[in-house]
């Protein structure tokens, strides 16, 4: 059983390294960034790409972290292979674009060609090398690769536990959402003027919500959230949804957001005048009843999952925000040389309604939005800067846009002589837990 250390915080396994202050050095030091590239990223499983982008033979994706590059490909046999993206001849990068499709991976410098599984097959003018090049010996260097939830993970460490063991209890928690069956509706990257851990920390706590996300008080009750701290630095939080912030005055009538979803599932907002706190449970029942005719199967979900939001963060770089019909898969990527910059990737997923669900339940199919039935091509990757978000030229969604507005000021403050180390409260326990496990992986004692 997890240890309950404070209100709503459940500690399943603490870091063997104990707890240390989270100092500014972790965010602004080039030496610390280099240590991460030497000791963290080569040691653990990390989210590299979407499985759908390497679903067909010949498809490949390049995952860059720091100065390292790994190419992930679907072989002609249908297997998934990952190798260091470096030609064994003179060290040139082989795949120089982020994603593509090819029969072979051919070095653009001298034409050495490799099968998608990494096997060296062509050495131009092989007779000019004394004794010829031993192709088996000089094939690409492999990296461990595995999949979960429609995501591809890689791990350079041959001694690390299997992916399923590494993710542990997250497997069961995420499984009902069937991310692999959702449709990708947006693929976005924003360049942020902050350390990669600073933006990850932002999604580790709810303490800031009442201050910069005013819309949340109209649809979530963040103060009653449950936090879980797992082994390997993974964390989870469950937030009451389809309700309001109970630390603030309770409105007499359902908010526009609550009313919208009541109507969506066949409810009447007028019935909840003076009963706003009953909307959460009512929405759970209405959603389950309406699911089959709307084309959604909720049999794998508990009632509370039909109203609440679950978020799971996996060390080092993956964040999942989950609701029954929508999900956000997000990822932090460090800048290769400057600790003050990073990339934040957001993949938005949506579960399209399925007429077969209604047929199985023997009810007429009445999708809430018929547009959801249209075939959706894979969206183009859209990359932009935080200035584009702040100016309103691009959006990652209202909530994340608000985070983007503030995160660069957090990074700037880290450089001040007036700041030493973070002071965290119970709502920020996920930050401390994550950093404690980072210390463990990096050998800090």
Secondary structure as GFF3:
##gff-version 3
##sequence-region A 1 445
A	DSSP	beta_strand	3	6	.	.	.	ID=ss1
A	DSSP	beta_strand	9	11	.	.	.	ID=ss2
A	DSSP	alpha_helix	25	28	.	.	.	ID=ss3
A	DSSP	alpha_helix	30	35	.	.	.	ID=ss4
A	DSSP	pi_helix	36	40	.	.	.	ID=ss5
A	DSSP	beta_strand	46	50	.	.	.	ID=ss6
A	DSSP	three_ten_helix	51	54	.	.	.	ID=ss7
A	DSSP	beta_strand	59	65	.	.	.	ID=ss8
A	DSSP	beta_strand	68	74	.	.	.	ID=ss9
A	DSSP	beta_strand	80	84	.	.	.	ID=ss10
A	DSSP	beta_strand	99	101	.	.	.	ID=ss11
A	DSSP	beta_strand	105	106	.	.	.	ID=ss12
A	DSSP	beta_strand	113	114	.	.	.	ID=ss13
A	DSSP	beta_strand	120	122	.	.	.	ID=ss14
A	DSSP	three_ten_helix	126	128	.	.	.	ID=ss15
A	DSSP	beta_strand	144	148	.	.	.	ID=ss16
A	DSSP	beta_strand	151	155	.	.	.	ID=ss17
A	DSSP	alpha_helix	163	167	.	.	.	ID=ss18
A	DSSP	alpha_helix	170	175	.	.	.	ID=ss19
A	DSSP	three_ten_helix	179	181	.	.	.	ID=ss20
A	DSSP	beta_strand	183	192	.	.	.	ID=ss21
A	DSSP	alpha_helix	196	202	.	.	.	ID=ss22
A	DSSP	alpha_helix	209	212	.	.	.	ID=ss23
A	DSSP	three_ten_helix	214	218	.	.	.	ID=ss24
A	DSSP	beta_strand	220	229	.	.	.	ID=ss25
A	DSSP	three_ten_helix	231	233	.	.	.	ID=ss26
A	DSSP	beta_strand	235	241	.	.	.	ID=ss27
A	DSSP	alpha_helix	256	264	.	.	.	ID=ss28
A	DSSP	three_ten_helix	269	272	.	.	.	ID=ss29
A	DSSP	three_ten_helix	276	278	.	.	.	ID=ss30
A	DSSP	alpha_helix	279	294	.	.	.	ID=ss31
A	DSSP	three_ten_helix	303	306	.	.	.	ID=ss32
A	DSSP	beta_strand	309	314	.	.	.	ID=ss33
A	DSSP	beta_strand	318	323	.	.	.	ID=ss34
A	DSSP	beta_strand	326	334	.	.	.	ID=ss35
A	DSSP	beta_strand	342	350	.	.	.	ID=ss36
A	DSSP	alpha_helix	355	361	.	.	.	ID=ss37
A	DSSP	three_ten_helix	370	373	.	.	.	ID=ss38
A	DSSP	beta_strand	381	385	.	.	.	ID=ss39
A	DSSP	alpha_helix	386	390	.	.	.	ID=ss40
A	DSSP	alpha_helix	398	414	.	.	.	ID=ss41
A	DSSP	three_ten_helix	426	428	.	.	.	ID=ss42
A	DSSP	alpha_helix	429	441	.	.	.	ID=ss43
###
